[in-house]
Amino acid sequence: MRMFFIMKMMFLLMSLPMCLSAQIDFLEFINSIDWSSTENDFITKHSLQVKPCKHFYSNYYKTKTDYEIVGINLGNKEYTASIFVDSASLKLNSLFFTIENNQKNKNTLEDALKLSKEMDSLLVSLLGEPDKRMDELNNKYVNSLNRIWYKKNYLIEVLHMFSSDSHLYSLSVKGIENKSADFRV
């Protein structure tokens, strides 16, 4: 019995570093991404965080997803992100993080504003002030609080939409192709 207990404890201690190494900081993770990589290269590089998910194809963006990344820490929460790749070239296109709240709640507007303020504070502390801030709070159908940060190799877009009884908070990170000249040069 004692030997069984010792073996069990040794297994738990050996598996602890594997569990800890599977978690990664959001900013560290997105800064480490090679946005020109293929789906296979990306999955190989981040194998500890990748798991298969339900297939989804976007006809509008011409992208697909068959995998997601788990164990990404942003603030004090752990997130999962769908990995979108170009359906023709299979090159990495974007990562899509979501926080959904579909519960009926009489304080949905207050809850949405609280979540948006909390996430704004967290993202501003990591990325600085957003390059674009769009607040539309007086729409009779759907209100929104949207933010965009432009970085050297990617952009981060937050879309937070809410109505009287639900809200959807999404965060997407999209790679920017590095072309030799554009309108800013």
Disulfide bonds with the S-S distance in Angstrom:
none
